[in-house]
Amino acid sequence: MYYTKTTIGSTTIETEINDESVFTRCPCCGREMRVDLQELFAAGDFDLCGTTILCPACTQKEA
Ligand SMILES: [Zn+2]
């Protein structure tokens, strides 16, 4: 498994990365969405820091 590690003061929090613990925000409206990283990696050409995902409502507006 992979996990993220965040240290706050003297406490370190480890959080497993899975399809239920990864979220992103829509860059247009700020809506929080759950993300399946495996699906994104499988799609190829995925940049962890540079990729943004629009929510369904904003995707429709863009189209
Ligand atoms: Zn949106």
N, CA, C, O and the ligand as a Tripos MOL2 file, in Angstrom:
@<TRIPOS>MOLECULE
protein
  253   251    64     0     0
PROTEIN
NO_CHARGES

@<TRIPOS>ATOM
      1 N           0.8320   -1.2050    0.0000 N.3       1 MET1
      2 CA          0.0000    0.0000    0.0000 C.3       1 MET1
      3 C           0.8660    1.2540    0.0000 C.2       1 MET1
      4 O           2.0340    1.2150    0.3860 O.2       1 MET1
      5 N           0.3050    2.3140   -0.4190 N.am      2 TYR2
      6 CA          0.9530    3.6120   -0.3610 C.3       2 TYR2
      7 C           0.1980    4.4660    0.6400 C.2       2 TYR2
      8 O          -1.0050    4.2910    0.8360 O.2       2 TYR2
      9 N           0.9050    5.3880    1.2710 N.am      3 TYR3
     10 CA          0.2220    6.2640    2.2060 C.3       3 TYR3
     11 C           0.8580    7.6370    2.1870 C.2       3 TYR3
     12 O           2.0050    7.8020    1.7720 O.2       3 TYR3
     13 N           0.1040    8.6100    2.6370 N.am      4 THR4
     14 CA          0.6580    9.9490    2.7700 C.3       4 THR4
     15 C           1.0580   10.1380    4.2280 C.2       4 THR4
     16 O           0.5280    9.4750    5.1200 O.2       4 THR4
     17 N           1.9860   11.0390    4.4550 N.am      5 LYS5
     18 CA          2.5130   11.2710    5.7910 C.3       5 LYS5
     19 C           2.4760   12.7760    6.0240 C.2       5 LYS5
     20 O           3.0810   13.5380    5.2700 O.2       5 LYS5
     21 N           1.7840   13.1950    7.0430 N.am      6 THR6
     22 CA          1.7170   14.6090    7.3630 C.3       6 THR6
     23 C           2.1210   14.8030    8.8140 C.2       6 THR6
     24 O           1.5860   14.1460    9.7070 O.2       6 THR6
     25 N           3.0580   15.7000    9.0470 N.am      7 THR7
     26 CA          3.4810   15.9650   10.4150 C.3       7 THR7
     27 C           2.9270   17.3060   10.8670 C.2       7 THR7
     28 O           3.1560   18.3360   10.2340 O.2       7 THR7
     29 N           2.1940   17.2740   11.9720 N.am      8 ILE8
     30 CA          1.6520   18.4950   12.5690 C.3       8 ILE8
     31 C           2.2260   18.5880   13.9720 C.2       8 ILE8
     32 O           1.8490   17.8170   14.8540 O.2       8 ILE8
     33 N           3.1270   19.5200   14.1770 N.am      9 GLY9
     34 CA          3.8000   19.6110   15.4640 C.3       9 GLY9
     35 C           4.6060   18.3480   15.6940 C.2       9 GLY9
     36 O           5.4990   18.0440   14.9030 O.2       9 GLY9
     37 N           4.3180   17.6000   16.7560 N.am     10 SER10
     38 CA          5.0630   16.3750   17.0500 C.3      10 SER10
     39 C           4.2560   15.1380   16.6650 C.2      10 SER10
     40 O           4.6510   14.0140   16.9730 O.2      10 SER10
     41 N           3.1290   15.3460   15.9950 N.am     11 THR11
     42 CA          2.2830   14.2170   15.6080 C.3      11 THR11
     43 C           2.3990   13.9530   14.1080 C.2      11 THR11
     44 O           2.2840   14.8680   13.2930 O.2      11 THR11
     45 N           2.6260   12.6990   13.7630 N.am     12 THR12
     46 CA          2.6710   12.3250   12.3520 C.3      12 THR12
     47 C           1.4450   11.4900   12.0290 C.2      12 THR12
     48 O           1.1500   10.5060   12.7060 O.2      12 THR12
     49 N           0.7460   11.8910   10.9990 N.am     13 ILE13
     50 CA         -0.4590   11.1800   10.5910 C.3      13 ILE13
     51 C          -0.1900   10.4710    9.2710 C.2      13 ILE13
     52 O           0.1990   11.0910    8.2810 O.2      13 ILE13
     53 N          -0.4060    9.1520    9.2790 N.am     14 GLU14
     54 CA         -0.2550    8.3820    8.0500 C.3      14 GLU14
     55 C          -1.6430    8.0100    7.5570 C.2      14 GLU14
     56 O          -2.4640    7.4840    8.3090 O.2      14 GLU14
     57 N          -1.8910    8.2880    6.2840 N.am     15 THR15
     58 CA         -3.1980    7.9800    5.7090 C.3      15 THR15
     59 C          -3.0080    7.1200    4.4760 C.2      15 THR15
     60 O          -2.3150    7.5080    3.5360 O.2      15 THR15
     61 N          -3.6220    5.9590    4.4830 N.am     16 GLU16
     62 CA         -3.5180    5.0670    3.3350 C.3      16 GLU16
     63 C          -4.1720    5.7130    2.1190 C.2      16 GLU16
     64 O          -5.2520    6.2960    2.2070 O.2      16 GLU16
     65 N          -3.4920    5.5950    0.9890 N.am     17 ILE17
     66 CA         -4.0770    6.1070   -0.2500 C.3      17 ILE17
     67 C          -4.8740    4.9830   -0.8840 C.2      17 ILE17
     68 O          -4.3130    3.9550   -1.2630 O.2      17 ILE17
     69 N          -6.1640    5.1750   -1.0000 N.am     18 ASN18
     70 CA         -6.9980    4.1950   -1.7010 C.3      18 ASN18
     71 C          -8.1180    4.9520   -2.4180 C.2      18 ASN18
     72 O          -8.1440    6.1820   -2.4190 O.2      18 ASN18
     73 N          -9.0310    4.2150   -3.0190 N.am     19 ASP19
     74 CA        -10.0510    4.9000   -3.8240 C.3      19 ASP19
     75 C         -11.0940    5.6170   -2.9620 C.2      19 ASP19
     76 O         -12.0050    6.2550   -3.4880 O.2      19 ASP19
     77 N         -10.9550    5.5090   -1.6320 N.am     20 GLU20
     78 CA        -11.9070    6.2130   -0.7780 C.3      20 GLU20
     79 C         -11.2660    7.3650   -0.0110 C.2      20 GLU20
     80 O         -11.9540    8.1000    0.6970 O.2      20 GLU20
     81 N          -9.9350    7.5250   -0.1520 N.am     21 SER21
     82 CA         -9.2740    8.5430    0.6590 C.3      21 SER21
     83 C          -8.6630    9.6700   -0.1660 C.2      21 SER21
     84 O          -8.0150   10.5640    0.3800 O.2      21 SER21
     85 N          -8.8680    9.6270   -1.4730 N.am     22 VAL22
     86 CA         -8.2750   10.6550   -2.3300 C.3      22 VAL22
     87 C          -9.3760   11.5710   -2.8660 C.2      22 VAL22
     88 O         -10.3620   11.1180   -3.4480 O.2      22 VAL22
     89 N          -9.1790   12.8570   -2.6530 N.am     23 PHE23
     90 CA        -10.1800   13.8330   -3.0850 C.3      23 PHE23
     91 C          -9.5040   14.9470   -3.8700 C.2      23 PHE23
     92 O          -8.2960   15.1590   -3.7600 O.2      23 PHE23
     93 N         -10.2910   15.6430   -4.6530 N.am     24 THR24
     94 CA         -9.8080   16.8470   -5.3080 C.3      24 THR24
     95 C         -10.9480   17.8550   -5.3010 C.2      24 THR24
     96 O         -12.0790   17.5250   -4.9420 O.2      24 THR24
     97 N         -10.6460   19.0780   -5.6960 N.am     25 ARG25
     98 CA        -11.6910   20.0870   -5.7940 C.3      25 ARG25
     99 C         -11.7950   20.5590   -7.2340 C.2      25 ARG25
    100 O         -10.7870   20.7120   -7.9240 O.2      25 ARG25
    101 N         -13.0120   20.7850   -7.6740 N.am     26 CYS26
    102 CA        -13.2410   21.3450   -8.9990 C.3      26 CYS26
    103 C         -12.6170   22.7440   -9.0370 C.2      26 CYS26
    104 O         -12.8910   23.5640   -8.1610 O.2      26 CYS26
    105 N         -11.7800   23.0240  -10.0470 N.am     27 PRO27
    106 CA        -11.1230   24.3360  -10.1160 C.3      27 PRO27
    107 C         -12.1070   25.4740  -10.4050 C.2      27 PRO27
    108 O         -11.7750   26.6400  -10.1930 O.2      27 PRO27
    109 N         -13.2980   25.1530  -10.8800 N.am     28 CYS28
    110 CA        -14.2810   26.2000  -11.2060 C.3      28 CYS28
    111 C         -15.1390   26.5790  -10.0010 C.2      28 CYS28
    112 O         -15.2330   27.7560   -9.6510 O.2      28 CYS28
    113 N         -15.7680   25.5800   -9.3640 N.am     29 CYS29
    114 CA        -16.7330   25.8910   -8.3130 C.3      29 CYS29
    115 C         -16.2610   25.4550   -6.9290 C.2      29 CYS29
    116 O         -16.9010   25.7730   -5.9260 O.2      29 CYS29
    117 N         -15.1360   24.7220   -6.8690 N.am     30 GLY30
    118 CA        -14.5900   24.3280   -5.5750 C.3      30 GLY30
    119 C         -15.2490   23.1130   -4.9670 C.2      30 GLY30
    120 O         -14.9570   22.7580   -3.8250 O.2      30 GLY30
    121 N         -16.1370   22.4630   -5.7110 N.am     31 ARG31
    122 CA        -16.8260   21.2880   -5.1930 C.3      31 ARG31
    123 C         -15.8370   20.1440   -4.9440 C.2      31 ARG31
    124 O         -14.9720   19.8680   -5.7750 O.2      31 ARG31
    125 N         -15.9770   19.4810   -3.7830 N.am     32 GLU32
    126 CA        -15.1040   18.3580   -3.4470 C.3      32 GLU32
    127 C         -15.5880   17.0970   -4.1370 C.2      32 GLU32
    128 O         -16.7810   16.7930   -4.1550 O.2      32 GLU32
    129 N         -14.6220   16.3590   -4.7110 N.am     33 MET33
    130 CA        -14.9790   15.1240   -5.4000 C.3      33 MET33
    131 C         -14.0120   14.0300   -5.0170 C.2      33 MET33
    132 O         -12.8260   14.2890   -4.8140 O.2      33 MET33
    133 N         -14.5080   12.8020   -4.9160 N.am     34 ARG34
    134 CA        -13.6490   11.6550   -4.6750 C.3      34 ARG34
    135 C         -12.9830   11.2740   -6.0080 C.2      34 ARG34
    136 O         -13.6110   11.3400   -7.0650 O.2      34 ARG34
    137 N         -11.7090   10.8780   -5.9440 N.am     35 VAL35
    138 CA        -10.9550   10.5760   -7.1570 C.3      35 VAL35
    139 C         -10.4040    9.1650   -7.0840 C.2      35 VAL35
    140 O          -9.8730    8.7550   -6.0520 O.2      35 VAL35
    141 N         -10.5240    8.4320   -8.1580 N.am     36 ASP36
    142 CA         -9.9160    7.1150   -8.2490 C.3      36 ASP36
    143 C          -8.6000    7.2660   -9.0050 C.2      36 ASP36
    144 O          -8.5820    7.3030  -10.2350 O.2      36 ASP36
    145 N          -7.4840    7.3550   -8.2490 N.am     37 LEU37
    146 CA         -6.1800    7.5890   -8.8740 C.3      37 LEU37
    147 C          -5.8270    6.4890   -9.8650 C.2      37 LEU37
    148 O          -5.2240    6.7480  -10.9070 O.2      37 LEU37
    149 N          -6.2020    5.2700   -9.5340 N.am     38 GLN38
    150 CA         -5.8760    4.1390  -10.4040 C.3      38 GLN38
    151 C          -6.4850    4.3400  -11.7910 C.2      38 GLN38
    152 O          -5.8660    4.0420  -12.8120 O.2      38 GLN38
    153 N          -7.7120    4.8530  -11.7960 N.am     39 GLU39
    154 CA         -8.4010    5.0990  -13.0570 C.3      39 GLU39
    155 C          -7.6540    6.1780  -13.8580 C.2      39 GLU39
    156 O          -7.4850    6.0610  -15.0720 O.2      39 GLU39
    157 N          -7.2110    7.2350  -13.1490 N.am     40 LEU40
    158 CA         -6.5110    8.3230  -13.8260 C.3      40 LEU40
    159 C          -5.1690    7.8550  -14.3760 C.2      40 LEU40
    160 O          -4.7970    8.2010  -15.4970 O.2      40 LEU40
    161 N          -4.4350    7.0590  -13.5750 N.am     41 PHE41
    162 CA         -3.1550    6.5380  -14.0460 C.3      41 PHE41
    163 C          -3.3720    5.6490  -15.2650 C.2      41 PHE41
    164 O          -2.5960    5.6900  -16.2200 O.2      41 PHE41
    165 N          -4.4250    4.8520  -15.2250 N.am     42 ALA42
    166 CA         -4.7030    3.9320  -16.3230 C.3      42 ALA42
    167 C          -4.9930    4.6930  -17.6160 C.2      42 ALA42
    168 O          -4.7150    4.2040  -18.7110 O.2      42 ALA42
    169 N          -5.5560    5.8980  -17.4770 N.am     43 ALA43
    170 CA         -5.8850    6.7020  -18.6530 C.3      43 ALA43
    171 C          -4.6200    7.2580  -19.3050 C.2      43 ALA43
    172 O          -4.6530    7.7060  -20.4510 O.2      43 ALA43
    173 N          -3.4970    7.2260  -18.5660 N.am     44 GLY44
    174 CA         -2.2240    7.6820  -19.1140 C.3      44 GLY44
    175 C          -2.1060    9.1920  -19.1040 C.2      44 GLY44
    176 O          -3.0900    9.9060  -18.9070 O.2      44 GLY44
    177 N          -0.8740    9.6760  -19.3220 N.am     45 ASP45
    178 CA         -0.6360   11.1060  -19.4180 C.3      45 ASP45
    179 C          -1.2010   11.8480  -18.2040 C.2      45 ASP45
    180 O          -1.8240   12.9000  -18.3480 O.2      45 ASP45
    181 N          -0.9790   11.2930  -17.0050 N.am     46 PHE46
    182 CA         -1.5370   11.8750  -15.7990 C.3      46 PHE46
    183 C          -0.4360   12.5510  -15.0010 C.2      46 PHE46
    184 O           0.5920   11.9400  -14.7080 O.2      46 PHE46
    185 N          -0.6480   13.7980  -14.6530 N.am     47 ASP47
    186 CA          0.3210   14.5740  -13.8890 C.3      47 ASP47
    187 C          -0.2980   14.8670  -12.5170 C.2      47 ASP47
    188 O          -1.2610   15.6280  -12.4150 O.2      47 ASP47
    189 N           0.2620   14.2570  -11.4620 N.am     48 LEU48
    190 CA         -0.3380   14.3360  -10.1250 C.3      48 LEU48
    191 C          -0.5560   15.7760   -9.6690 C.2      48 LEU48
    192 O          -1.5710   16.0740   -9.0400 O.2      48 LEU48
    193 N           0.3790   16.6740   -9.9760 N.am     49 CYS49
    194 CA          0.2690   18.0530   -9.5050 C.3      49 CYS49
    195 C          -0.4000   18.9690  -10.5240 C.2      49 CYS49
    196 O          -0.9630   20.0020  -10.1590 O.2      49 CYS49
    197 N          -0.3400   18.5950  -11.7920 N.am     50 GLY50
    198 CA         -0.8130   19.5240  -12.8210 C.3      50 GLY50
    199 C          -2.1940   19.2160  -13.3690 C.2      50 GLY50
    200 O          -2.7320   19.9790  -14.1710 O.2      50 GLY50
    201 N          -2.7800   18.0880  -12.9340 N.am     51 THR51
    202 CA         -4.0680   17.7010  -13.4920 C.3      51 THR51
    203 C          -5.2130   18.2010  -12.6170 C.2      51 THR51
    204 O          -5.2120   17.9890  -11.4040 O.2      51 THR51
    205 N          -6.1770   18.8570  -13.2270 N.am     52 THR52
    206 CA         -7.3710   19.2510  -12.4940 C.3      52 THR52
    207 C          -8.5670   18.5530  -13.1180 C.2      52 THR52
    208 O          -8.5730   18.2480  -14.3110 O.2      52 THR52
    209 N          -9.5710   18.3080  -12.3040 N.am     53 ILE53
    210 CA        -10.7540   17.6020  -12.7760 C.3      53 ILE53
    211 C         -11.9830   18.4670  -12.5210 C.2      53 ILE53
    212 O         -12.2360   18.8900  -11.3930 O.2      53 ILE53
    213 N         -12.7340   18.7210  -13.5730 N.am     54 LEU54
    214 CA        -13.9650   19.5050  -13.4170 C.3      54 LEU54
    215 C         -15.0770   18.6100  -12.8910 C.2      54 LEU54
    216 O         -15.1390   17.4270  -13.2260 O.2      54 LEU54
    217 N         -15.9600   19.1780  -12.0620 N.am     55 CYS55
    218 CA        -17.1180   18.4170  -11.5980 C.3      55 CYS55
    219 C         -18.0980   18.2620  -12.7710 C.2      55 CYS55
    220 O         -17.9860   18.9830  -13.7620 O.2      55 CYS55
    221 N         -19.0440   17.3380  -12.6690 N.am     56 PRO56
    222 CA        -19.9730   17.1040  -13.7880 C.3      56 PRO56
    223 C         -20.7110   18.3790  -14.2320 C.2      56 PRO56
    224 O         -20.9160   18.5890  -15.4280 O.2      56 PRO56
    225 N         -21.1050   19.2210  -13.2830 N.am     57 ALA57
    226 CA        -21.8440   20.4420  -13.6310 C.3      57 ALA57
    227 C         -20.9720   21.3760  -14.4620 C.2      57 ALA57
    228 O         -21.4320   21.9190  -15.4660 O.2      57 ALA57
    229 N         -19.7070   21.5710  -14.0500 N.am     58 CYS58
    230 CA        -18.8090   22.4730  -14.7780 C.3      58 CYS58
    231 C         -18.3880   21.8590  -16.1070 C.2      58 CYS58
    232 O         -18.1630   22.5820  -17.0770 O.2      58 CYS58
    233 N         -18.2800   20.5330  -16.1620 N.am     59 THR59
    234 CA        -17.9580   19.8650  -17.4230 C.3      59 THR59
    235 C         -19.0400   20.1730  -18.4510 C.2      59 THR59
    236 O         -18.7440   20.4110  -19.6220 O.2      59 THR59
    237 N         -20.3010   20.1670  -18.0040 N.am     60 GLN60
    238 CA        -21.4090   20.4710  -18.9130 C.3      60 GLN60
    239 C         -21.3550   21.9170  -19.3770 C.2      60 GLN60
    240 O         -21.6200   22.2140  -20.5420 O.2      60 GLN60
    241 N         -21.0020   22.8340  -18.4410 N.am     61 LYS61
    242 CA        -20.9160   24.2530  -18.8010 C.3      61 LYS61
    243 C         -19.8290   24.4860  -19.8400 C.2      61 LYS61
    244 O         -19.9910   25.2950  -20.7550 O.2      61 LYS61
    245 N         -18.6930   23.7530  -19.6870 N.am     62 GLU62
    246 CA        -17.5640   23.9200  -20.6020 C.3      62 GLU62
    247 C         -17.9050   23.4210  -21.9970 C.2      62 GLU62
    248 O         -17.4290   23.9660  -22.9920 O.2      62 GLU62
    249 N         -18.7370   22.3760  -22.0680 N.am     63 ALA63
    250 CA        -19.0370   21.7270  -23.3490 C.3      63 ALA63
    251 C         -19.9030   22.6190  -24.2400 C.2      63 ALA63
    252 O         -20.2490   22.2290  -25.3550 O.2      63 ALA63
    253 ZN        -17.4240   22.6440  -10.6770 Zn       64 ZN64
@<TRIPOS>BOND
     1     1     2 1
     2     2     3 1
     3     3     4 2
     4     3     5 am
     5     5     6 1
     6     6     7 1
     7     7     8 2
     8     7     9 am
     9     9    10 1
    10    10    11 1
    11    11    12 2
    12    11    13 am
    13    13    14 1
    14    14    15 1
    15    15    16 2
    16    15    17 am
    17    17    18 1
    18    18    19 1
    19    19    20 2
    20    19    21 am
    21    21    22 1
    22    22    23 1
    23    23    24 2
    24    23    25 am
    25    25    26 1
    26    26    27 1
    27    27    28 2
    28    27    29 am
    29    29    30 1
    30    30    31 1
    31    31    32 2
    32    31    33 am
    33    33    34 1
    34    34    35 1
    35    35    36 2
    36    35    37 am
    37    37    38 1
    38    38    39 1
    39    39    40 2
    40    39    41 am
    41    41    42 1
    42    42    43 1
    43    43    44 2
    44    43    45 am
    45    45    46 1
    46    46    47 1
    47    47    48 2
    48    47    49 am
    49    49    50 1
    50    50    51 1
    51    51    52 2
    52    51    53 am
    53    53    54 1
    54    54    55 1
    55    55    56 2
    56    55    57 am
    57    57    58 1
    58    58    59 1
    59    59    60 2
    60    59    61 am
    61    61    62 1
    62    62    63 1
    63    63    64 2
    64    63    65 am
    65    65    66 1
    66    66    67 1
    67    67    68 2
    68    67    69 am
    69    69    70 1
    70    70    71 1
    71    71    72 2
    72    71    73 am
    73    73    74 1
    74    74    75 1
    75    75    76 2
    76    75    77 am
    77    77    78 1
    78    78    79 1
    79    79    80 2
    80    79    81 am
    81    81    82 1
    82    82    83 1
    83    83    84 2
    84    83    85 am
    85    85    86 1
    86    86    87 1
    87    87    88 2
    88    87    89 am
    89    89    90 1
    90    90    91 1
    91    91    92 2
    92    91    93 am
    93    93    94 1
    94    94    95 1
    95    95    96 2
    96    95    97 am
    97    97    98 1
    98    98    99 1
    99    99   100 2
   100    99   101 am
   101   101   102 1
   102   102   103 1
   103   103   104 2
   104   103   105 am
   105   105   106 1
   106   106   107 1
   107   107   108 2
   108   107   109 am
   109   109   110 1
   110   110   111 1
   111   111   112 2
   112   111   113 am
   113   113   114 1
   114   114   115 1
   115   115   116 2
   116   115   117 am
   117   117   118 1
   118   118   119 1
   119   119   120 2
   120   119   121 am
   121   121   122 1
   122   122   123 1
   123   123   124 2
   124   123   125 am
   125   125   126 1
   126   126   127 1
   127   127   128 2
   128   127   129 am
   129   129   130 1
   130   130   131 1
   131   131   132 2
   132   131   133 am
   133   133   134 1
   134   134   135 1
   135   135   136 2
   136   135   137 am
   137   137   138 1
   138   138   139 1
   139   139   140 2
   140   139   141 am
   141   141   142 1
   142   142   143 1
   143   143   144 2
   144   143   145 am
   145   145   146 1
   146   146   147 1
   147   147   148 2
   148   147   149 am
   149   149   150 1
   150   150   151 1
   151   151   152 2
   152   151   153 am
   153   153   154 1
   154   154   155 1
   155   155   156 2
   156   155   157 am
   157   157   158 1
   158   158   159 1
   159   159   160 2
   160   159   161 am
   161   161   162 1
   162   162   163 1
   163   163   164 2
   164   163   165 am
   165   165   166 1
   166   166   167 1
   167   167   168 2
   168   167   169 am
   169   169   170 1
   170   170   171 1
   171   171   172 2
   172   171   173 am
   173   173   174 1
   174   174   175 1
   175   175   176 2
   176   175   177 am
   177   177   178 1
   178   178   179 1
   179   179   180 2
   180   179   181 am
   181   181   182 1
   182   182   183 1
   183   183   184 2
   184   183   185 am
   185   185   186 1
   186   186   187 1
   187   187   188 2
   188   187   189 am
   189   189   190 1
   190   190   191 1
   191   191   192 2
   192   191   193 am
   193   193   194 1
   194   194   195 1
   195   195   196 2
   196   195   197 am
   197   197   198 1
   198   198   199 1
   199   199   200 2
   200   199   201 am
   201   201   202 1
   202   202   203 1
   203   203   204 2
   204   203   205 am
   205   205   206 1
   206   206   207 1
   207   207   208 2
   208   207   209 am
   209   209   210 1
   210   210   211 1
   211   211   212 2
   212   211   213 am
   213   213   214 1
   214   214   215 1
   215   215   216 2
   216   215   217 am
   217   217   218 1
   218   218   219 1
   219   219   220 2
   220   219   221 am
   221   221   222 1
   222   222   223 1
   223   223   224 2
   224   223   225 am
   225   225   226 1
   226   226   227 1
   227   227   228 2
   228   227   229 am
   229   229   230 1
   230   230   231 1
   231   231   232 2
   232   231   233 am
   233   233   234 1
   234   234   235 1
   235   235   236 2
   236   235   237 am
   237   237   238 1
   238   238   239 1
   239   239   240 2
   240   239   241 am
   241   241   242 1
   242   242   243 1
   243   243   244 2
   244   243   245 am
   245   245   246 1
   246   246   247 1
   247   247   248 2
   248   247   249 am
   249   249   250 1
   250   250   251 1
   251   251   252 2
@<TRIPOS>SUBSTRUCTURE
     1 MET1         2 RESIDUE 1 A MET
     2 TYR2         6 RESIDUE 1 A TYR
     3 TYR3        10 RESIDUE 1 A TYR
     4 THR4        14 RESIDUE 1 A THR
     5 LYS5        18 RESIDUE 1 A LYS
     6 THR6        22 RESIDUE 1 A THR
     7 THR7        26 RESIDUE 1 A THR
     8 ILE8        30 RESIDUE 1 A ILE
     9 GLY9        34 RESIDUE 1 A GLY
    10 SER10       38 RESIDUE 1 A SER
    11 THR11       42 RESIDUE 1 A THR
    12 THR12       46 RESIDUE 1 A THR
    13 ILE13       50 RESIDUE 1 A ILE
    14 GLU14       54 RESIDUE 1 A GLU
    15 THR15       58 RESIDUE 1 A THR
    16 GLU16       62 RESIDUE 1 A GLU
    17 ILE17       66 RESIDUE 1 A ILE
    18 ASN18       70 RESIDUE 1 A ASN
    19 ASP19       74 RESIDUE 1 A ASP
    20 GLU20       78 RESIDUE 1 A GLU
    21 SER21       82 RESIDUE 1 A SER
    22 VAL22       86 RESIDUE 1 A VAL
    23 PHE23       90 RESIDUE 1 A PHE
    24 THR24       94 RESIDUE 1 A THR
    25 ARG25       98 RESIDUE 1 A ARG
    26 CYS26      102 RESIDUE 1 A CYS
    27 PRO27      106 RESIDUE 1 A PRO
    28 CYS28      110 RESIDUE 1 A CYS
    29 CYS29      114 RESIDUE 1 A CYS
    30 GLY30      118 RESIDUE 1 A GLY
    31 ARG31      122 RESIDUE 1 A ARG
    32 GLU32      126 RESIDUE 1 A GLU
    33 MET33      130 RESIDUE 1 A MET
    34 ARG34      134 RESIDUE 1 A ARG
    35 VAL35      138 RESIDUE 1 A VAL
    36 ASP36      142 RESIDUE 1 A ASP
    37 LEU37      146 RESIDUE 1 A LEU
    38 GLN38      150 RESIDUE 1 A GLN
    39 GLU39      154 RESIDUE 1 A GLU
    40 LEU40      158 RESIDUE 1 A LEU
    41 PHE41      162 RESIDUE 1 A PHE
    42 ALA42      166 RESIDUE 1 A ALA
    43 ALA43      170 RESIDUE 1 A ALA
    44 GLY44      174 RESIDUE 1 A GLY
    45 ASP45      178 RESIDUE 1 A ASP
    46 PHE46      182 RESIDUE 1 A PHE
    47 ASP47      186 RESIDUE 1 A ASP
    48 LEU48      190 RESIDUE 1 A LEU
    49 CYS49      194 RESIDUE 1 A CYS
    50 GLY50      198 RESIDUE 1 A GLY
    51 THR51      202 RESIDUE 1 A THR
    52 THR52      206 RESIDUE 1 A THR
    53 ILE53      210 RESIDUE 1 A ILE
    54 LEU54      214 RESIDUE 1 A LEU
    55 CYS55      218 RESIDUE 1 A CYS
    56 PRO56      222 RESIDUE 1 A PRO
    57 ALA57      226 RESIDUE 1 A ALA
    58 CYS58      230 RESIDUE 1 A CYS
    59 THR59      234 RESIDUE 1 A THR
    60 GLN60      238 RESIDUE 1 A GLN
    61 LYS61      242 RESIDUE 1 A LYS
    62 GLU62      246 RESIDUE 1 A GLU
    63 ALA63      250 RESIDUE 1 A ALA
    64 ZN64       253 GROUP 0 **** ****
